[in-house]
Amino acid sequence: MLKDVKDPESLNRPDDSAHDAYNNTTLKNADDVDEDGHHKRTGTWITAAAHVITAVIGSGVLSLAWALSTMGWIAGPLILFAFAFVTWYSSLLLADAYRYPKDVGKRNYTYPGAVEAILGGKYVAFCAIIQYVNLVGTGIGYTVTAGVSMVAVRRSNCFHSHEAQLAAQQADGGDVICQVSNTPFIAIFGAFQLLLSQIPDFDRLWFLSVLAAVMSFSYSSIGLGLAIGKATEHHADHGSLSGTPEDPQAYKVWNVLNGLGDMAFAYSFSFILLEITDTLKAKPTESSQMKKATTTAIFVTTSFYMGVALIGYAAFGDNAPGNLLTGFGFYNPYWLIDIANVFIMVHLVGAYQVYTQPWFAFVEEQTYKRVRKNFFTHKEIVLRIPGLGALRLTLFRLAWRTAYVIFTSVIAMLLPFFNDIVGLLGSIGFWPLTIFLPIQMHIVQAQVKRFSPKWCGLQCLSAVCLLISLGGAVGSLAQIVIDCKDYTPFHTSYSR
């Protein structure tokens, strides 16, 4: 339950509240708690690796075959591997930031907490802006993806029911059957989120995280299996060395840059790495366990990504769909495609809340700190729901969360471009959260001397990744502009 925050600094001291809670419990044995008053952490590198894998593998995997098609058989796999390597290296640096000083200092429970403890000042504001922009953007992106998946189920069943008519229509060069707008489906998804968003406490949504992880593995595996079956068929297009040809050439550049953003999005997990580290037992050191977990997780994830991307590209060649399961590269077995898209929808119902609840909490905490107590913002209303218990609301929380869900739904209706949105999100978060801040924290912690070979190498890596992020963002925005030229708002386009 949210409450009036009288001490703003307390927001950055999770250990204080935990310690107070511990003092009021009946725990007598010091072995039951860690040195900061939290219950004994029991996680191992194996559980941490599992958390990372489930966090990384998501809807971003569905665009990798398309991303590969923009670059071809030579550059595509090399660039995907480069993203894996750079993400792995920066994650090792970030793992050291869990304690400051390294391995012996105070715990940093969250990414912003580590930035504040190690870098402070302007870096904290920079981190917060990027994180919250990314959270809002991800909410929009997931709404787009959910709408696309629901439309895919509707169209898949339509294709199955009108196979003869479709064959005749295609022979005549027409294509009017099974055109379905995604606007009502996005509205349905938004209605679900309106209800879930009224749950005030993030920790009450743990079941959604578990469900989302199971769903993401399921639909990704179905996509991989379908791609393997398609790749074994005899067809002319198995891809090319240089990727999809485009005319004019500028479109090729935008597609490649957009593909870079898609790859970056597929590896976006740095902002939760320290939260995962906080589940690990203290011996051996948390950083050493997290490094082992990260190495294992990225190896497993990259192997899976390479399989989906390479086999998907081999299956469809330069005509690879933007979304492996909704681009209708597969028509049969239609029931399996429907199941996969239902899994995507269920995953995104939970994933939307996982990414949105921290944004809700931030806005509400800031409001409660700055606004005097009044009926609208602070008066709690208790609704008793049969089977679910009591739901505590304030009018402000109800109005703000409802308005936000409506906002993300309307933006998703206006810009329903899966690849473009995924690429833009990946580009926004990749350099600042995955590269720049971990490198800056490492330089401070390891006391790397300015202009030393290591310092220069780290800065060069950061500069190259900055250019990649900027390029990906520009390419994604350019693709949005291009797609908008042939798009009527609130009317679905199936060109990408």
GIRARA-V805628 format. One record per residue. N is the residue number from 1. SS is DSSP state (h for helix, s for strand, l for the rest). Layout:
N;SS
N;SS
This chain:
1;l
2;l
3;l
4;l
5;l
6;l
7;l
8;h
9;h
10;h
11;h
12;h
13;l
14;h
15;h
16;h
17;h
18;h
19;h
20;h
21;h
22;h
23;h
24;l
25;l
26;l
27;l
28;l
29;l
30;h
31;h
32;h
33;s
34;l
35;l
36;l
37;l
38;l
39;s
40;l
41;l
42;l
43;s
44;l
45;h
46;h
47;h
48;h
49;h
50;h
51;h
52;h
53;h
54;h
55;h
56;h
57;l
58;l
59;h
60;h
61;h
62;h
63;h
64;h
65;h
66;h
67;h
68;h
69;h
70;h
71;h
72;h
73;h
74;h
75;h
76;h
77;h
78;h
79;h
80;h
81;h
82;h
83;h
84;h
85;h
86;h
87;h
88;h
89;h
90;h
91;h
92;h
93;h
94;h
95;h
96;h
97;h
98;h
99;s
100;s
101;l
102;l
103;l
104;l
105;l
106;s
107;s
108;l
109;l
110;l
111;h
112;h
113;h
114;h
115;h
116;h
117;h
118;h
119;l
120;l
121;l
122;h
123;h
124;h
125;h
126;h
127;h
128;h
129;h
130;h
131;h
132;h
133;h
134;h
135;h
136;h
137;h
138;h
139;h
140;h
141;h
142;h
143;h
144;h
145;h
146;h
147;h
148;h
149;h
150;h
151;h
152;h
153;h
154;h
155;h
156;h
157;h
158;h
159;h
160;h
161;h
162;l
163;h
164;h
165;h
166;h
167;h
168;h
169;h
170;h
171;h
172;l
173;l
174;l
175;l
176;l
177;l
178;l
179;l
180;l
181;l
182;l
183;h
184;h
185;h
186;h
187;h
188;h
189;h
190;h
191;h
192;h
193;h
194;h
195;h
196;h
197;l
198;l
199;l
200;l
201;l
202;h
203;h
204;h
205;h
206;h
207;h
208;h
209;h
210;h
211;h
212;h
213;h
214;h
215;h
216;h
217;h
218;h
219;h
220;h
221;h
222;h
223;h
224;h
225;h
226;h
227;h
228;h
229;h
230;h
231;h
232;l
233;l
234;l
235;l
236;l
237;l
238;l
239;l
240;l
241;l
242;l
243;l
244;l
245;l
246;l
247;l
248;l
249;h
250;h
251;h
252;h
253;h
254;h
255;h
256;h
257;h
258;h
259;h
260;h
261;h
262;h
263;h
264;h
265;h
266;h
267;l
268;l
269;l
270;h
271;h
272;h
273;h
274;h
275;h
276;h
277;h
278;l
279;l
280;s
281;l
282;l
283;l
284;l
285;l
286;h
287;h
288;h
289;h
290;h
291;h
292;h
293;h
294;h
295;h
296;h
297;h
298;h
299;h
300;h
301;h
302;h
303;h
304;h
305;h
306;h
307;h
308;h
309;h
310;h
311;h
312;h
313;h
314;h
315;h
316;h
317;h
318;h
319;h
320;l
321;l
322;l
323;l
324;l
325;l
326;l
327;l
328;l
329;l
330;l
331;l
332;l
333;l
334;h
335;h
336;h
337;h
338;h
339;h
340;h
341;h
342;h
343;h
344;h
345;h
346;h
347;h
348;h
349;h
350;h
351;h
352;h
353;h
354;h
355;h
356;h
357;h
358;h
359;h
360;h
361;h
362;h
363;h
364;h
365;h
366;h
367;h
368;h
369;h
370;h
371;l
372;l
373;l
374;l
375;h
376;h
377;h
378;h
379;l
380;s
381;s
382;s
383;s
384;s
385;s
386;l
387;l
388;l
389;s
390;s
391;s
392;s
393;s
394;s
395;h
396;h
397;h
398;h
399;h
400;h
401;h
402;h
403;h
404;h
405;h
406;h
407;h
408;h
409;h
410;h
411;h
412;h
413;h
414;h
415;l
416;l
417;l
418;h
419;h
420;h
421;h
422;h
423;h
424;h
425;h
426;h
427;h
428;h
429;h
430;h
431;h
432;h
433;h
434;h
435;h
436;h
437;h
438;h
439;h
440;h
441;h
442;h
443;h
444;h
445;h
446;l
447;l
448;l
449;l
450;l
451;l
452;l
453;h
454;h
455;h
456;h
457;h
458;h
459;h
460;h
461;h
462;h
463;h
464;h
465;h
466;h
467;h
468;h
469;h
470;h
471;h
472;h
473;h
474;h
475;h
476;h
477;h
478;h
479;h
480;h
481;h
482;h
483;h
484;h
485;h
486;l
487;l
488;l
489;l
490;l
491;l
492;l
493;l
494;l
495;l
496;l
